[in-house]
Amino acid sequence: MATYTYRALTRTGLVVRNRVEVDNKQELIKSLKHNDLLPISVDKVPYTTVRKRNKQRKNIANVEAMMKNLNTTQLASKNKESTTDKIRSYFAKQSGKVTPRDLVVFTQNFYLLKKANFNNIHALRTIINSTENYNFKGILEDILAGVEAGDNMYTTMEYYSDVFPYIYINMIKVGELSGSLTNSLQQAVRYLDETNALNKKLKSILLPNITQFALLLVMLVVGTLVAIPAIQNVYSELGSTDTLPAVTLWFQGVVNSLVTYWYIPLAFVVLVVLAIIGYIRTPKGKYNFHYFKYKAPIFGQLIYALDFSRLMKAMLLNLQNGMRIQESLEVSKNVVQNYVMLSMIETSINNILVGSSWIEPFEEAGLSKPMETEMLKIGMQTDLTEMMEKLVEYMQIDIDNIMTKIMKALPQVVYGIVGVVLIFFVLVVLVPCIQVYMGNFLFSAYL
């Protein structure tokens, strides 16, 4: 059983707190509502805390027997930890955060055990015994308790949305509802691997260039605030009539104004950000923002291709398990969060109800490639499941091609931005420094 702390509201408006041990979070929430308590927050006590408390209870229960049989010297020698134990204990405490690597290893192991015909309970117990991360181990025990109580795995995973990505949860949901959990786990493993590979590629390109860009900006500002005034002092002390370049004087004025009235641009930026966030939180704003994500330069095409590919893979799983197209769309729509895609799916479902083509909304939106919609149309006339298998393969190749294009285009864009900043840095800071080094201003000072 897991340990939870909760805060709940009574009918009279009184807030109560308590700490209880239950099988899972859902059972506790049901129990609170059954007793006319409105849950405010339900938090699981970290597994490390529970484990430590249980261990202390055991030691307290046996302390008298230990003291009768051992003297203090023997007791000290037995309780002394070795260096290796201390190191292991330290890293075990530090591994409280569930990392993406933990999730990948869990999914891979669970997939292999399911492929070996393990049932969910047996597979979870086997994985829990080999999990080293205490917090993740506690989460898996909570999932196991839910499965043993008759719930689906995804039901408990939804309470840990900070650990399991939304799309990951819905992949498991599609697999459990369609009876093809093994295939869903295989897709989840592929999704996590592709996501990690994509993140590593983007970081390898963006981080060095962003660092370089940030350093150039710092050098530009510091040079304007420190080097330029020093050069002006040299000119004035020697009585030179030469002046700094116009672009240097202009940028110096801008920087000095920002330093003096820093709160004005800061307030402006904060207001703009808050206005954008407020607009995005409205239904229309969120829809427009999601549409922008599909039409954005460089990454827009990739984002749509990934969402549409996930939808087609989920539909294929459901169709292979005997679902109708309408039911397949209903279940599969949970694998995407984009409002534009969801609106197309809802329109497709409505078209099926009125006897129209469910492919038409994807075609009219203009976001899918003609090849993709044509393959679906041919599948409707022949064998839809077989054609969707070919469509999924085609889309995977297309996503790889899009990724290759992005990897080629992104460095050029970043290099272009860094190049512009570098040229501006040369004009604003280095040119005056070179003038001082060359000493040309001394002629005007002499005259």
VOVEX-354445 format. One record per residue (C-alpha): residue in one letter; x, y, z. Coordinates in pm, whole numbers, plus 50000, padded with zeros to 5 digits. Example, Ala and Ser with C-alpha at 12.3 -4.5 7.8 and 13.67 -1.06 7.14 Angstrom:
2
A512304955050780/S513674989450714/
***
This chain:
447
M500005000050000/A501105035749927/T501015065350166/Y499205097550071/T498595131350232/Y495445150050138/R493655183050195/A489875182950159/L486945206650209/T483945197350426/R480355208550361/T480765235750625/G483835249750447/L486395235550688/V489705223950540/V490935190850684/R494295173950641/N495315137850697/R497825110950607/V496505076750505/E497645044350345/V495595032050049/D496175010549743/N496045039149490/K495125075349443/Q491775068449275/E490565047949572/L491425076449811/I489575102349600/K486495079849579/S486615074649954/L486835112050023/K483895119849797/H481885091549952/N482395107950292/D481205142050164/L484725156350141/L485815176649838/P489495168749756/I491705199549721/S495045181749684/V496155145649702/D499925140149714/K501825107849739/V504495105950008/P507865098749838/Y508825062449846/T512095070650019/T510235086050317/V507935056050358/R510805032050324/K512875050750580/R510015052250829/N509325014950798/K512985007550850/Q513075028651167/R510055010651309/K511754977451260/N514914989451436/I512915003251730/A511044970651772/N514244950251789/V516484974151980/E516054957652323/A516914922952190/M519974936952012/M521254954452326/K520934922652531/N523144902552295/L525694928852187/N527974952752364/T528414988252231/T531684979852051/Q530114951351858/L527064972451781/A529155001051642/S531174977651422/K528044961451279/N526294994651207/K529305009951037/E528715014650662/S531385006850411/T532505033250162/T530745014849880/D527465014350073/K527745051550143/I528295059149774/R525355037649670/S523145053549935/Y524125088449824/F523335082449456/A520095064749548/K518925095749738/Q520005118549454/S518065098349196/G514685110349319/K513775127548992/V512375104948724/T514505110648415/P513595103848050/R516125075448062/D514125058848344/L510995060448130/V512775046147826/V514215016848025/F510815009548184/T509035009847846/Q511654987747680/N511574962447964/F507784962247978/Y507594956947601/L510024927547617/L508104911247903/K504764915647726/K506284900947413/A507284870947628/N503574866847722/F503844881248075/N500584895548207/N500564931748325/I500774923448697/H503664898848657/A505524922648425/L505124952448659/R506274932448962/T509354920548772/I510254955948665/I509644970749011/N512134946349165/S514854958848930/T514054996148947/E516675016349136/N514995050549132/Y512985051249456/N510405076749340/F509805059149010/K509575026349197/G506835041049413/I504955053149105/L505155018548946/E503885003049269/D500915026749255/I500235016048894/L500514979648999/A498034985349281/G495605000549033/V495964971248792/E495434946449076/A492274965849170/G490954961548816/D491894995448667/N493775001248344/M497375012748358/Y496685045548182/T494155055148452/T496875057048717/M499415071848474/E497135101848422/Y497765111748785/Y501505113248708/S501375135748401/D504635151948514/V506375118248465/F504515102848170/P504045125547865/Y500465130947749/I501055113647418/Y502735084347593/I499725079647823/N497355079547529/M499475054247342/I499085030947641/K495385039547653/V494885030747287/G496754997947337/E494744987947645/L491364997147497/S492104980447164/G493714949347316/S497084955447150/L499224968147438/T502344950947306/N502154970246978/S501455002547164/L504504997047383/Q506594991347073/Q505315024446934/A505985041247269/V509595028647266/R510025041846913/Y508415075047008/L510725079747309/D513815070147108/E512875093546824/T512115121747068/N515455117447246/A517325115446916/L515565146746789/N516325165747111/K519995155647097/K520295166946733/L518645200246804/K520765206047114/S523965197846924/I523075225046672/L521355251146887/L523385251147210/P526805260347063/N525305287146838/I523035301447106/T526015302747343/Q528065320447079/F525195344547010/A524785352247383/L528525358147429/L528605382147134/L525705401847282/V527455403547620/M530695414947454/L528755440747252/V527025455647558/V530105454347782/G532275469247508/T529775497447461/L529595504747834/V533325501147910/A535535504047600/I533695532247420/P533715556647719/A537435549047768/I538135557747404/Q536105589947437/N538185599447743/V541395594347545/Y540085617047267/S539035644547508/E542225643447720/L544435647247414/G542205673847261/S541465654246943/T538665666246717/D538025631246578/T534715615046665/L533605579346700/P531665562546415/A527985572546394/V526775537046449/T528865534946767/L527445567246905/W523895556546816/F524215522246984/Q525895538247288/G522895561147326/V520505531747302/V522395511547564/N522675541147802/S518945547647769/L518165511247843/V520425511748148/T518835543648280/Y515205535048204/W515435497048224/Y512025493548385/I510215507248077/P511325480247828/L511005453848100/A507405464148170/F506685464647797/V508075429547749/V506145416348050/L502885431647923/V503395417247576/V504155382647715/L501125383547947/A498895395347661/I500105366847437/I499625341047714/G496145354547790/Y495195352847423/I496545317447384/R494445306047681/T491235315647502/P489705289047271/K490195310146959/G493695320447063/K494735284547133/Y493365273246796/N495245300946613/F498425293146806/H498165256146720/Y497545264946356/F500655286846364/K502655257146496/Y501665237446185/K502515266445952/A505635278546130/P508825280645924/I511405252945957/F509555232146222/G505885235446120/Q505905208045858/L507665184246096/I505185190746381/Y502195183146157/A503845152246009/L504535138246357/D500955144546478/F499365129946164/S501695099946176/R500745092846540/L497055094846446/M497485070746155/K499495046246369/A496855046646642/M494065041646386/L495965012946230/L496234995746570/N492514999346628/L491534987846278/Q493744957246313/N491844948746634/G488484949546457/M487294984946530/R485245004446281/I486625036846133/Q484405058746351/E485375040646672/S489005041046566/L488925078846518/E487185083746854/V489855064047041/S492825075746837/K492145113146870/N493585111847222/V497135107747086/V497175144146964/Q496675176647153/N496675201546868/Y493255218446835/V493555220446456/M494105183046426/L491335175946677/S488895197646481/M489705178346163/I489125145446347/E485775157446484/T484725168446135/S485745134246001/I483565116946263/N480615139446174/N481125131945805/I480905094745878/L477605100346063/V476105118845766/G477555094845510/S480355116845372/S484075109745332/W486085110145654/I489235118145453/E487815150645316/P488655173145621/F492325163245607/E492395170145235/E490625203945254/A492845216445538/G495795217145297/L498235205045561/S498535168745452/K500455159945139/P498355148644838/M500175115144843/E498915107945195/T495235115445130/E495315096844798/M496655065744969/L493765067545218/K491255071044934/I492695040644757/G492615021745086/M488885028745121/Q488355012644780/T490604982544847/D491994972345190/L492265001745431/T494374983445690/E496944972245437/M497105006545274/M497515023845611/E500505001445686/K502085014245365/L501055049845456/V502775047345794/E505965035145625/Y505775063445371/M505235089445643/Q508215076645842/I510415081045536/D508915115745483/I509605125545847/D513235114345808/N513535135645493/I512045165845672/M514485160745959/T517395159845714/K516255192745559/I515905208945901/M519365197546004/K520735214345690/A518675246245709/L518875253246082/P522665258546102/Q522475282845809/V519795303445983/V521695303846312/Y525005311946141/G523295340545958/I521995355946283/V525355351546457/G527095366746153/V524915398046164/V525625402746537/L529335397246476/I529435423746200/F527575448046424/F530055440846706/V532965448546474/L531425481546362/V530405493246708/V533325481846927/L536295469046726/V536515497546475/P536975524346748/C539505501846923/I541455498046598/Q541415535746546/V542955541146888/Y545515513946824/M546535529546491/G546855564046654/N545325583746368/F543475606246613/L546855620346732/F547225640846415/S544025660346485/A545105664146849/Y548495678446739/L546915702846504/
***
